[in-house]
Each structure stands twice: as structure tokens, then as C-alpha cells.
């Protein structure tokens, strides 16, 4: 099932709310979902990079943060 673009654009915001509630695994899953559909979505790249940094995974975070601009 294809996800409508308007939903993809909102997934990073939803993920940020999940992370703020301490639900980081769910936040990461939503960000991966967004990036699977729209790999160049800057907000998803940025949020995923930040989440990886918070988990101590800097090497994995760097490409996402760099791509976010």
C-alpha cells in the first residue's frame, strides 16, 4: 500500500512526539518508514540522525545528518 505524500511529510513530526514520550523504538520505526518511501525528506533524515546520535550511534547518524543539510 502506497503512503500518501501528505502522510509521509508528517511522519517526522509524529516520530519527534514519540521520541519526546520516550518511545524511541517506535519513533525510529516511523522515521525508517518515511525514509523508505521518501529517502530525500530532510526532516526525516535530520530526526533519524538525531535519534541515532542519542543512542550513541554517531557513525550511523552522520550520513543522515549530512543529507539533511
PQR file of N, CA, C, O and H, with PARSE charges and radii, in Angstrom:
ATOM      1  N   UNK A   1       0.835  -1.181   0.000 -0.4000 1.5000
ATOM      2  CA  UNK A   1       0.000   0.000   0.000 -0.0000 2.0000
ATOM      3  C   UNK A   1       0.877   1.240   0.000  0.5500 1.7000
ATOM      4  O   UNK A   1       1.767   1.385   0.838 -0.5500 1.4000
ATOM      5  N   UNK A   2       0.625   2.116  -0.927 -0.4000 1.5000
ATOM      6  CA  UNK A   2       1.396   3.350  -1.027 -0.0000 2.0000
ATOM      7  C   UNK A   2       0.918   4.363   0.008  0.5500 1.7000
ATOM      8  O   UNK A   2      -0.283   4.529   0.225 -0.5500 1.4000
ATOM      9  H   UNK A   2      -0.097   1.998  -1.608  0.4000 1.0000
ATOM     10  N   UNK A   3       1.864   5.027   0.634 -0.4000 1.5000
ATOM     11  CA  UNK A   3       1.542   6.032   1.642 -0.0000 2.0000
ATOM     12  C   UNK A   3       1.422   7.384   0.944  0.5500 1.7000
ATOM     13  O   UNK A   3       2.322   7.769   0.198 -0.5500 1.4000
ATOM     14  H   UNK A   3       2.839   4.892   0.458  0.4000 1.0000
ATOM     15  N   UNK A   4       0.327   8.111   1.172 -0.4000 1.5000
ATOM     16  CA  UNK A   4       0.158   9.420   0.536 -0.0000 2.0000
ATOM     17  C   UNK A   4       1.265  10.390   0.967  0.5500 1.7000
ATOM     18  O   UNK A   4       1.697  10.356   2.119 -0.5500 1.4000
ATOM     19  H   UNK A   4      -0.404   7.798   1.779  0.4000 1.0000
ATOM     20  N   UNK A   5       1.727  11.254   0.055 -0.4000 1.5000
ATOM     21  CA  UNK A   5       2.804  12.203   0.384 -0.0000 2.0000
ATOM     22  C   UNK A   5       2.514  13.059   1.613  0.5500 1.7000
ATOM     23  O   UNK A   5       3.426  13.353   2.385 -0.5500 1.4000
ATOM     24  H   UNK A   5       1.376  11.282  -0.881  0.4000 1.0000
ATOM     25  N   UNK A   6       1.277  13.456   1.802 -0.4000 1.5000
ATOM     26  CA  UNK A   6       0.967  14.296   2.963 -0.0000 2.0000
ATOM     27  C   UNK A   6       1.220  13.543   4.276  0.5500 1.7000
ATOM     28  O   UNK A   6       1.593  14.151   5.279 -0.5500 1.4000
ATOM     29  H   UNK A   6       0.536  13.217   1.174  0.4000 1.0000
ATOM     30  N   UNK A   7       1.020  12.236   4.266 -0.4000 1.5000
ATOM     31  CA  UNK A   7       1.287  11.428   5.461 -0.0000 2.0000
ATOM     32  C   UNK A   7       2.795  11.294   5.665  0.5500 1.7000
ATOM     33  O   UNK A   7       3.282  11.411   6.790 -0.5500 1.4000
ATOM     34  H   UNK A   7       0.717  11.742   3.451  0.4000 1.0000
ATOM     35  N   UNK A   8       3.523  11.055   4.601 -0.4000 1.5000
ATOM     36  CA  UNK A   8       4.989  10.943   4.683 -0.0000 2.0000
ATOM     37  C   UNK A   8       5.582  12.213   5.276  0.5500 1.7000
ATOM     38  O   UNK A   8       6.477  12.150   6.119 -0.5500 1.4000
ATOM     39  H   UNK A   8       3.127  10.960   3.687  0.4000 1.0000
ATOM     40  N   UNK A   9       5.091  13.353   4.841 -0.4000 1.5000
ATOM     41  CA  UNK A   9       5.610  14.629   5.336 -0.0000 2.0000
ATOM     42  C   UNK A   9       5.373  14.819   6.831  0.5500 1.7000
ATOM     43  O   UNK A   9       6.107  15.563   7.481 -0.5500 1.4000
ATOM     44  H   UNK A   9       4.365  13.404   4.156  0.4000 1.0000
ATOM     45  N   UNK A  10       4.368  14.164   7.377 -0.4000 1.5000
ATOM     46  CA  UNK A  10       4.027  14.309   8.804 -0.0000 2.0000
ATOM     47  C   UNK A  10       4.700  13.274   9.700  0.5500 1.7000
ATOM     48  O   UNK A  10       4.726  13.442  10.919 -0.5500 1.4000
ATOM     49  H   UNK A  10       3.772  13.559   6.848  0.4000 1.0000
ATOM     50  N   UNK A  11       5.236  12.225   9.124 -0.4000 1.5000
ATOM     51  CA  UNK A  11       5.850  11.173   9.942 -0.0000 2.0000
ATOM     52  C   UNK A  11       7.006  11.677  10.811  0.5500 1.7000
ATOM     53  O   UNK A  11       7.121  11.235  11.954 -0.5500 1.4000
ATOM     54  H   UNK A  11       5.215  12.089   8.134  0.4000 1.0000
ATOM     55  N   UNK A  12       7.870  12.584  10.326 -0.4000 1.5000
ATOM     56  CA  UNK A  12       8.922  13.079  11.223 -0.0000 2.0000
ATOM     57  C   UNK A  12       8.374  13.814  12.451  0.5500 1.7000
ATOM     58  O   UNK A  12       8.939  13.706  13.539 -0.5500 1.4000
ATOM     59  H   UNK A  12       7.777  12.943   9.397  0.4000 1.0000
ATOM     60  N   UNK A  13       7.297  14.548  12.285 -0.4000 1.5000
ATOM     61  CA  UNK A  13       6.686  15.235  13.427 -0.0000 2.0000
ATOM     62  C   UNK A  13       6.123  14.220  14.416  0.5500 1.7000
ATOM     63  O   UNK A  13       6.293  14.359  15.627 -0.5500 1.4000
ATOM     64  H   UNK A  13       6.838  14.636  11.400  0.4000 1.0000
ATOM     65  N   UNK A  14       5.458  13.207  13.893 -0.4000 1.5000
ATOM     66  CA  UNK A  14       4.925  12.134  14.737 -0.0000 2.0000
ATOM     67  C   UNK A  14       6.067  11.430  15.467  0.5500 1.7000
ATOM     68  O   UNK A  14       5.962  11.140  16.659 -0.5500 1.4000
ATOM     69  H   UNK A  14       5.320  13.093  12.909  0.4000 1.0000
ATOM     70  N   UNK A  15       7.142  11.160  14.760 -0.4000 1.5000
ATOM     71  CA  UNK A  15       8.298  10.492  15.367 -0.0000 2.0000
ATOM     72  C   UNK A  15       8.919  11.348  16.462  0.5500 1.7000
ATOM     73  O   UNK A  15       9.342  10.827  17.494 -0.5500 1.4000
ATOM     74  H   UNK A  15       7.227  11.396  13.792  0.4000 1.0000
ATOM     75  N   UNK A  16       8.976  12.645  16.244 -0.4000 1.5000
ATOM     76  CA  UNK A  16       9.536  13.535  17.266 -0.0000 2.0000
ATOM     77  C   UNK A  16       8.688  13.490  18.539  0.5500 1.7000
ATOM     78  O   UNK A  16       9.225  13.497  19.647 -0.5500 1.4000
ATOM     79  H   UNK A  16       8.633  13.068  15.406  0.4000 1.0000
ATOM     80  N   UNK A  17       7.369  13.444  18.378 -0.4000 1.5000
ATOM     81  CA  UNK A  17       6.482  13.345  19.536 -0.0000 2.0000
ATOM     82  C   UNK A  17       6.686  12.010  20.258  0.5500 1.7000
ATOM     83  O   UNK A  17       6.731  11.965  21.487 -0.5500 1.4000
ATOM     84  H   UNK A  17       6.933  13.438  17.478  0.4000 1.0000
ATOM     85  N   UNK A  18       6.806  10.940  19.498 -0.4000 1.5000
ATOM     86  CA  UNK A  18       7.055   9.633  20.103 -0.0000 2.0000
ATOM     87  C   UNK A  18       8.364   9.635  20.891  0.5500 1.7000
ATOM     88  O   UNK A  18       8.421   9.121  22.008 -0.5500 1.4000
ATOM     89  H   UNK A  18       6.768  10.977  18.499  0.4000 1.0000
ATOM     90  N   UNK A  19       9.405  10.209  20.313 -0.4000 1.5000
ATOM     91  CA  UNK A  19      10.707  10.262  20.991 -0.0000 2.0000
ATOM     92  C   UNK A  19      10.615  11.081  22.272  0.5500 1.7000
ATOM     93  O   UNK A  19      11.214  10.719  23.285 -0.5500 1.4000
ATOM     94  H   UNK A  19       9.359  10.627  19.406  0.4000 1.0000
ATOM     95  N   UNK A  20       9.873  12.174  22.233 -0.4000 1.5000
ATOM     96  CA  UNK A  20       9.715  13.012  23.425 -0.0000 2.0000
ATOM     97  C   UNK A  20       9.010  12.247  24.549  0.5500 1.7000
ATOM     98  O   UNK A  20       9.222  12.526  25.729 -0.5500 1.4000
ATOM     99  H   UNK A  20       9.386  12.468  21.410  0.4000 1.0000
ATOM    100  N   UNK A  21       8.185  11.299  24.176 -0.4000 1.5000
ATOM    101  CA  UNK A  21       7.491  10.469  25.159 -0.0000 2.0000
ATOM    102  C   UNK A  21       8.327   9.269  25.601  0.5500 1.7000
ATOM    103  O   UNK A  21       7.876   8.448  26.400 -0.5500 1.4000
ATOM    104  H   UNK A  21       8.012  11.072  23.217  0.4000 1.0000
ATOM    105  N   UNK A  22       9.554   9.176  25.072 -0.4000 1.5000
ATOM    106  CA  UNK A  22      10.437   8.075  25.423 -0.0000 2.0000
ATOM    107  C   UNK A  22      10.202   6.814  24.611  0.5500 1.7000
ATOM    108  O   UNK A  22      10.743   5.756  24.930 -0.5500 1.4000
ATOM    109  H   UNK A  22       9.920   9.843  24.423  0.4000 1.0000
ATOM    110  N   UNK A  23       9.407   6.921  23.576 -0.4000 1.5000
ATOM    111  CA  UNK A  23       9.087   5.769  22.727 -0.0000 2.0000
ATOM    112  C   UNK A  23      10.007   5.771  21.505  0.5500 1.7000
ATOM    113  O   UNK A  23       9.557   5.868  20.363 -0.5500 1.4000
ATOM    114  H   UNK A  23       8.967   7.781  23.316  0.4000 1.0000
ATOM    115  N   UNK A  24      11.308   5.663  21.782 -0.4000 1.5000
ATOM    116  CA  UNK A  24      12.306   5.828  20.728 -0.0000 2.0000
ATOM    117  C   UNK A  24      12.286   4.732  19.677  0.5500 1.7000
ATOM    118  O   UNK A  24      12.554   5.001  18.505 -0.5500 1.4000
ATOM    119  H   UNK A  24      11.673   5.584  22.710  0.4000 1.0000
ATOM    120  N   UNK A  25      11.977   3.517  20.065 -0.4000 1.5000
ATOM    121  CA  UNK A  25      11.913   2.429  19.076 -0.0000 2.0000
ATOM    122  C   UNK A  25      10.801   2.697  18.065  0.5500 1.7000
ATOM    123  O   UNK A  25      10.980   2.480  16.867 -0.5500 1.4000
ATOM    124  H   UNK A  25      11.758   3.299  21.016  0.4000 1.0000
ATOM    125  N   UNK A  26       9.660   3.167  18.548 -0.4000 1.5000
ATOM    126  CA  UNK A  26       8.556   3.500  17.646 -0.0000 2.0000
ATOM    127  C   UNK A  26       8.907   4.703  16.778  0.5500 1.7000
ATOM    128  O   UNK A  26       8.568   4.744  15.595 -0.5500 1.4000
ATOM    129  H   UNK A  26       9.515   3.344  19.521  0.4000 1.0000
ATOM    130  N   UNK A  27       9.584   5.676  17.368 -0.4000 1.5000
ATOM    131  CA  UNK A  27       9.999   6.854  16.610 -0.0000 2.0000
ATOM    132  C   UNK A  27      10.932   6.450  15.475  0.5500 1.7000
ATOM    133  O   UNK A  27      10.772   6.900  14.341 -0.5500 1.4000
ATOM    134  H   UNK A  27       9.860   5.643  18.329  0.4000 1.0000
ATOM    135  N   UNK A  28      11.895   5.610  15.782 -0.4000 1.5000
ATOM    136  CA  UNK A  28      12.839   5.143  14.760 -0.0000 2.0000
ATOM    137  C   UNK A  28      12.117   4.392  13.650  0.5500 1.7000
ATOM    138  O   UNK A  28      12.438   4.556  12.473 -0.5500 1.4000
ATOM    139  H   UNK A  28      12.025   5.245  16.704  0.4000 1.0000
ATOM    140  N   UNK A  29      11.150   3.575  14.020 -0.4000 1.5000
ATOM    141  CA  UNK A  29      10.397   2.817  13.019 -0.0000 2.0000
ATOM    142  C   UNK A  29       9.630   3.755  12.082  0.5500 1.7000
ATOM    143  O   UNK A  29       9.581   3.517  10.875 -0.5500 1.4000
ATOM    144  H   UNK A  29      10.889   3.442  14.976  0.4000 1.0000
ATOM    145  N   UNK A  30       9.040   4.803  12.620 -0.4000 1.5000
ATOM    146  CA  UNK A  30       8.299   5.755  11.787 -0.0000 2.0000
ATOM    147  C   UNK A  30       9.248   6.521  10.859  0.5500 1.7000
ATOM    148  O   UNK A  30       8.911   6.797   9.707 -0.5500 1.4000
ATOM    149  H   UNK A  30       9.079   4.997  13.600  0.4000 1.0000
ATOM    150  N   UNK A  31      10.420   6.856  11.362 -0.4000 1.5000
ATOM    151  CA  UNK A  31      11.388   7.564  10.530 -0.0000 2.0000
ATOM    152  C   UNK A  31      11.928   6.664   9.427  0.5500 1.7000
ATOM    153  O   UNK A  31      12.112   7.111   8.294 -0.5500 1.4000
ATOM    154  H   UNK A  31      10.694   6.632  12.297  0.4000 1.0000
ATOM    155  N   UNK A  32      12.180   5.415   9.746 -0.4000 1.5000
ATOM    156  CA  UNK A  32      12.613   4.468   8.705 -0.0000 2.0000
ATOM    157  C   UNK A  32      11.516   4.284   7.655  0.5500 1.7000
ATOM    158  O   UNK A  32      11.802   4.157   6.465 -0.5500 1.4000
ATOM    159  H   UNK A  32      12.031   5.052  10.666  0.4000 1.0000
ATOM    160  N   UNK A  33      10.286   4.271   8.099 -0.4000 1.5000
ATOM    161  CA  UNK A  33       9.145   4.161   7.175 -0.0000 2.0000
ATOM    162  C   UNK A  33       9.120   5.367   6.228  0.5500 1.7000
ATOM    163  O   UNK A  33       8.937   5.214   5.021 -0.5500 1.4000
ATOM    164  H   UNK A  33      10.054   4.374   9.066  0.4000 1.0000
ATOM    165  N   UNK A  34       9.304   6.557   6.786 -0.4000 1.5000
ATOM    166  CA  UNK A  34       9.318   7.766   5.959 -0.0000 2.0000
ATOM    167  C   UNK A  34      10.472   7.725   4.964  0.5500 1.7000
ATOM    168  O   UNK A  34      10.295   8.056   3.791 -0.5500 1.4000
ATOM    169  H   UNK A  34       9.452   6.682   7.767  0.4000 1.0000
ATOM    170  N   UNK A  35      11.642   7.322   5.425 -0.4000 1.5000
ATOM    171  CA  UNK A  35      12.817   7.308   4.564 -0.0000 2.0000
ATOM    172  C   UNK A  35      12.753   6.211   3.502  0.5500 1.7000
ATOM    173  O   UNK A  35      13.340   6.350   2.429 -0.5500 1.4000
ATOM    174  H   UNK A  35      11.785   7.054   6.378  0.4000 1.0000
ATOM    175  N   UNK A  36      12.053   5.136   3.794 -0.4000 1.5000
ATOM    176  CA  UNK A  36      11.890   4.078   2.797 -0.0000 2.0000
ATOM    177  C   UNK A  36      11.059   4.568   1.614  0.5500 1.7000
ATOM    178  O   UNK A  36      11.261   4.140   0.478 -0.5500 1.4000
ATOM    179  H   UNK A  36      11.576   5.022   4.665  0.4000 1.0000
ATOM    180  N   UNK A  37      10.131   5.465   1.897 -0.4000 1.5000
ATOM    181  CA  UNK A  37       9.250   5.995   0.855 -0.0000 2.0000
ATOM    182  C   UNK A  37       9.811   7.265   0.224  0.5500 1.7000
ATOM    183  O   UNK A  37       9.693   7.474  -0.984 -0.5500 1.4000
ATOM    184  H   UNK A  37       9.967   5.813   2.820  0.4000 1.0000
ATOM    185  N   UNK A  38      10.420   8.109   1.051 -0.4000 1.5000
ATOM    186  CA  UNK A  38      10.948   9.392   0.581 -0.0000 2.0000
ATOM    187  C   UNK A  38      12.356   9.582   1.140  0.5500 1.7000
ATOM    188  O   UNK A  38      12.535  10.316   2.112 -0.5500 1.4000
ATOM    189  H   UNK A  38      10.516   7.939   2.032  0.4000 1.0000
ATOM    190  N   UNK A  39      13.357   8.933   0.543 -0.4000 1.5000
ATOM    191  CA  UNK A  39      14.714   8.952   1.106 -0.0000 2.0000
ATOM    192  C   UNK A  39      15.366  10.333   1.176  0.5500 1.7000
ATOM    193  O   UNK A  39      16.342  10.515   1.904 -0.5500 1.4000
ATOM    194  H   UNK A  39      13.211   8.337  -0.247  0.4000 1.0000
ATOM    195  N   UNK A  40      14.847  11.292   0.442 -0.4000 1.5000
ATOM    196  CA  UNK A  40      15.439  12.632   0.450 -0.0000 2.0000
ATOM    197  C   UNK A  40      14.673  13.613   1.332  0.5500 1.7000
ATOM    198  O   UNK A  40      14.897  14.820   1.241 -0.5500 1.4000
ATOM    199  H   UNK A  40      14.054  11.145  -0.149  0.4000 1.0000
ATOM    200  N   UNK A  41      13.783  13.126   2.174 -0.4000 1.5000
ATOM    201  CA  UNK A  41      13.000  14.000   3.048 -0.0000 2.0000
ATOM    202  C   UNK A  41      13.911  14.544   4.153  0.5500 1.7000
ATOM    203  O   UNK A  41      14.281  13.801   5.061 -0.5500 1.4000
ATOM    204  H   UNK A  41      13.601  12.145   2.247  0.4000 1.0000
ATOM    205  N   UNK A  42      14.278  15.835   4.090 -0.4000 1.5000
ATOM    206  CA  UNK A  42      15.274  16.381   5.019 -0.0000 2.0000
ATOM    207  C   UNK A  42      14.887  16.247   6.495  0.5500 1.7000
ATOM    208  O   UNK A  42      15.733  15.904   7.321 -0.5500 1.4000
ATOM    209  H   UNK A  42      13.977  16.439   3.352  0.4000 1.0000
ATOM    210  N   UNK A  43      13.651  16.507   6.830 -0.4000 1.5000
ATOM    211  CA  UNK A  43      13.246  16.444   8.236 -0.0000 2.0000
ATOM    212  C   UNK A  43      13.353  15.025   8.783  0.5500 1.7000
ATOM    213  O   UNK A  43      13.733  14.832   9.938 -0.5500 1.4000
ATOM    214  H   UNK A  43      12.963  16.785   6.159  0.4000 1.0000
ATOM    215  N   UNK A  44      13.021  14.038   7.967 -0.4000 1.5000
ATOM    216  CA  UNK A  44      13.146  12.643   8.403 -0.0000 2.0000
ATOM    217  C   UNK A  44      14.618  12.275   8.579  0.5500 1.7000
ATOM    218  O   UNK A  44      14.981  11.594   9.538 -0.5500 1.4000
ATOM    219  H   UNK A  44      12.712  14.195   7.029  0.4000 1.0000
ATOM    220  N   UNK A  45      15.457  12.724   7.659 -0.4000 1.5000
ATOM    221  CA  UNK A  45      16.902  12.461   7.777 -0.0000 2.0000
ATOM    222  C   UNK A  45      17.452  13.073   9.063  0.5500 1.7000
ATOM    223  O   UNK A  45      18.194  12.429   9.805 -0.5500 1.4000
ATOM    224  H   UNK A  45      15.163  13.277   6.880  0.4000 1.0000
ATOM    225  N   UNK A  46      17.074  14.332   9.314 -0.4000 1.5000
ATOM    226  CA  UNK A  46      17.567  15.039  10.497 -0.0000 2.0000
ATOM    227  C   UNK A  46      17.108  14.349  11.786  0.5500 1.7000
ATOM    228  O   UNK A  46      17.915  14.087  12.678 -0.5500 1.4000
ATOM    229  H   UNK A  46      16.471  14.855   8.711  0.4000 1.0000
ATOM    230  N   UNK A  47      15.818  14.062  11.874 -0.4000 1.5000
ATOM    231  CA  UNK A  47      15.285  13.435  13.086 -0.0000 2.0000
ATOM    232  C   UNK A  47      15.894  12.052  13.317  0.5500 1.7000
ATOM    233  O   UNK A  47      16.208  11.687  14.450 -0.5500 1.4000
ATOM    234  H   UNK A  47      15.163  14.275  11.149  0.4000 1.0000
ATOM    235  N   UNK A  48      16.057  11.293  12.246 -0.4000 1.5000
ATOM    236  CA  UNK A  48      16.651   9.961  12.393 -0.0000 2.0000
ATOM    237  C   UNK A  48      18.110  10.080  12.830  0.5500 1.7000
ATOM    238  O   UNK A  48      18.567   9.322  13.685 -0.5500 1.4000
ATOM    239  H   UNK A  48      15.802  11.590  11.326  0.4000 1.0000
ATOM    240  N   UNK A  49      18.833  11.019  12.250 -0.4000 1.5000
ATOM    241  CA  UNK A  49      20.215  11.254  12.648 -0.0000 2.0000
ATOM    242  C   UNK A  49      20.334  11.636  14.110  0.5500 1.7000
ATOM    243  O   UNK A  49      21.211  11.144  14.819 -0.5500 1.4000
ATOM    244  H   UNK A  49      18.462  11.634  11.554  0.4000 1.0000
ATOM    245  N   UNK A  50      19.457  12.508  14.557 -0.4000 1.5000
ATOM    246  CA  UNK A  50      19.467  12.910  15.975 -0.0000 2.0000
ATOM    247  C   UNK A  50      19.174  11.724  16.885  0.5500 1.7000
ATOM    248  O   UNK A  50      19.819  11.541  17.918 -0.5500 1.4000
ATOM    249  H   UNK A  50      18.744  12.908  13.981  0.4000 1.0000
ATOM    250  N   UNK A  51      18.204  10.933  16.490 -0.4000 1.5000
ATOM    251  CA  UNK A  51      17.841   9.769  17.288 -0.0000 2.0000
ATOM    252  C   UNK A  51      19.016   8.787  17.392  0.5500 1.7000
ATOM    253  O   UNK A  51      19.289   8.240  18.460 -0.5500 1.4000
ATOM    254  H   UNK A  51      17.680  11.081  15.651  0.4000 1.0000
ATOM    255  N   UNK A  52      19.697   8.577  16.272 -0.4000 1.5000
ATOM    256  CA  UNK A  52      20.868   7.697  16.285 -0.0000 2.0000
ATOM    257  C   UNK A  52      21.977   8.272  17.171  0.5500 1.7000
ATOM    258  O   UNK A  52      22.634   7.530  17.900 -0.5500 1.4000
ATOM    259  H   UNK A  52      19.475   9.021  15.404  0.4000 1.0000
ATOM    260  N   UNK A  53      22.183   9.578  17.109 -0.4000 1.5000
ATOM    261  CA  UNK A  53      23.185  10.218  17.972 -0.0000 2.0000
ATOM    262  C   UNK A  53      22.859   9.998  19.444  0.5500 1.7000
ATOM    263  O   UNK A  53      23.741   9.686  20.244 -0.5500 1.4000
ATOM    264  H   UNK A  53      21.649  10.181  16.517  0.4000 1.0000
ATOM    265  N   UNK A  54      21.591  10.164  19.795 -0.4000 1.5000
ATOM    266  CA  UNK A  54      21.180   9.986  21.185 -0.0000 2.0000
ATOM    267  C   UNK A  54      21.403   8.556  21.658  0.5500 1.7000
ATOM    268  O   UNK A  54      21.541   8.307  22.855 -0.5500 1.4000
ATOM    269  H   UNK A  54      20.874  10.418  19.145  0.4000 1.0000
ATOM    270  N   UNK A  55      21.437   7.629  20.730 -0.4000 1.5000
ATOM    271  CA  UNK A  55      21.678   6.230  21.062 -0.0000 2.0000
ATOM    272  C   UNK A  55      23.164   5.887  21.005  0.5500 1.7000
ATOM    273  O   UNK A  55      23.540   4.726  21.164 -0.5500 1.4000
ATOM    274  H   UNK A  55      21.324   7.831  19.757  0.4000 1.0000
ATOM    275  N   UNK A  56      24.012   6.897  20.777 -0.4000 1.5000
ATOM    276  CA  UNK A  56      25.447   6.673  20.726 -0.0000 2.0000
ATOM    277  C   UNK A  56      25.921   6.060  19.424  0.5500 1.7000
ATOM    278  O   UNK A  56      26.995   5.459  19.381 -0.5500 1.4000
ATOM    279  H   UNK A  56      23.707   7.840  20.647  0.4000 1.0000
ATOM    280  N   UNK A  57      25.145   6.199  18.367 -0.4000 1.5000
ATOM    281  CA  UNK A  57      25.461   5.591  17.066 -0.0000 2.0000
ATOM    282  C   UNK A  57      25.868   6.673  16.067  0.5500 1.7000
ATOM    283  O   UNK A  57      25.248   6.828  15.015 -0.5500 1.4000
ATOM    284  H   UNK A  57      24.273   6.687  18.402  0.4000 1.0000
ATOM    285  N   UNK A  58      26.922   7.421  16.415 -0.4000 1.5000
ATOM    286  CA  UNK A  58      27.354   8.574  15.630 -0.0000 2.0000
ATOM    287  C   UNK A  58      27.727   8.220  14.196  0.5500 1.7000
ATOM    288  O   UNK A  58      27.395   8.961  13.272 -0.5500 1.4000
ATOM    289  H   UNK A  58      27.426   7.295  17.270  0.4000 1.0000
ATOM    290  N   UNK A  59      28.401   7.113  14.003 -0.4000 1.5000
ATOM    291  CA  UNK A  59      28.813   6.738  12.639 -0.0000 2.0000
ATOM    292  C   UNK A  59      27.604   6.514  11.740  0.5500 1.7000
ATOM    293  O   UNK A  59      27.643   6.852  10.557 -0.5500 1.4000
ATOM    294  H   UNK A  59      28.671   6.510  14.755  0.4000 1.0000
ATOM    295  N   UNK A  60      26.536   5.951  12.285 -0.4000 1.5000
ATOM    296  CA  UNK A  60      25.318   5.749  11.507 -0.0000 2.0000
ATOM    297  C   UNK A  60      24.553   7.061  11.319  0.5500 1.7000
ATOM    298  O   UNK A  60      23.881   7.252  10.305 -0.5500 1.4000
ATOM    299  H   UNK A  60      26.504   5.677  13.246  0.4000 1.0000
ATOM    300  N   UNK A  61      24.655   7.953  12.290 -0.4000 1.5000
ATOM    301  CA  UNK A  61      23.926   9.221  12.252 -0.0000 2.0000
ATOM    302  C   UNK A  61      24.489  10.182  11.217  0.5500 1.7000
ATOM    303  O   UNK A  61      23.736  10.907  10.565 -0.5500 1.4000
ATOM    304  H   UNK A  61      25.201   7.797  13.114  0.4000 1.0000
ATOM    305  N   UNK A  62      25.799  10.193  11.064 -0.4000 1.5000
ATOM    306  CA  UNK A  62      26.455  11.174  10.215 -0.0000 2.0000
ATOM    307  C   UNK A  62      25.898  11.277   8.803  0.5500 1.7000
ATOM    308  O   UNK A  62      25.628  12.393   8.359 -0.5500 1.4000
ATOM    309  H   UNK A  62      26.411   9.604  11.593  0.4000 1.0000
ATOM    310  N   UNK A  63      25.705  10.173   8.063 -0.4000 1.5000
ATOM    311  CA  UNK A  63      25.168  10.305   6.696 -0.0000 2.0000
ATOM    312  C   UNK A  63      23.770  10.928   6.670  0.5500 1.7000
ATOM    313  O   UNK A  63      23.433  11.667   5.745 -0.5500 1.4000
ATOM    314  H   UNK A  63      25.924   9.267   8.424  0.4000 1.0000
ATOM    315  N   UNK A  64      22.963  10.629   7.681 -0.4000 1.5000
ATOM    316  CA  UNK A  64      21.615  11.185   7.717 -0.0000 2.0000
ATOM    317  C   UNK A  64      21.652  12.685   8.008  0.5500 1.7000
ATOM    318  O   UNK A  64      20.927  13.464   7.388 -0.5500 1.4000
ATOM    319  H   UNK A  64      23.236  10.029   8.432  0.4000 1.0000
ATOM    320  N   UNK A  65      22.497  13.079   8.948 -0.4000 1.5000
ATOM    321  CA  UNK A  65      22.601  14.500   9.285 -0.0000 2.0000
ATOM    322  C   UNK A  65      23.200  15.286   8.130  0.5500 1.7000
ATOM    323  O   UNK A  65      22.782  16.412   7.859 -0.5500 1.4000
ATOM    324  H   UNK A  65      23.086  12.446   9.452  0.4000 1.0000
ATOM    325  N   UNK A  66      24.172  14.701   7.453 -0.4000 1.5000
ATOM    326  CA  UNK A  66      24.787  15.366   6.301 -0.0000 2.0000
ATOM    327  C   UNK A  66      23.767  15.533   5.167  0.5500 1.7000
ATOM    328  O   UNK A  66      23.697  16.587   4.536 -0.5500 1.4000
ATOM    329  H   UNK A  66      24.511  13.787   7.673  0.4000 1.0000
ATOM    330  N   UNK A  67      22.987  14.494   4.920 -0.4000 1.5000
ATOM    331  CA  UNK A  67      21.983  14.555   3.846 -0.0000 2.0000
ATOM    332  C   UNK A  67      20.868  15.544   4.173  0.5500 1.7000
ATOM    333  O   UNK A  67      20.240  16.096   3.269 -0.5500 1.4000
ATOM    334  H   UNK A  67      23.043  13.637   5.432  0.4000 1.0000
ATOM    335  N   UNK A  68      20.622  15.766   5.465 -0.4000 1.5000
ATOM    336  CA  UNK A  68      19.555  16.692   5.856 -0.0000 2.0000
ATOM    337  C   UNK A  68      19.918  18.137   5.533  0.5500 1.7000
ATOM    338  O   UNK A  68      19.047  18.999   5.421 -0.5500 1.4000
ATOM    339  H   UNK A  68      21.132  15.317   6.199  0.4000 1.0000
ATOM    340  N   UNK A  69      21.207  18.386   5.386 -0.4000 1.5000
ATOM    341  CA  UNK A  69      21.647  19.735   5.033 -0.0000 2.0000
ATOM    342  C   UNK A  69      21.960  20.492   6.239  0.5500 1.7000
ATOM    343  O   UNK A  69      22.350  21.656   6.153 -0.5500 1.4000
ATOM    344  H   UNK A  69      21.915  17.685   5.477  0.4000 1.0000
TER
END
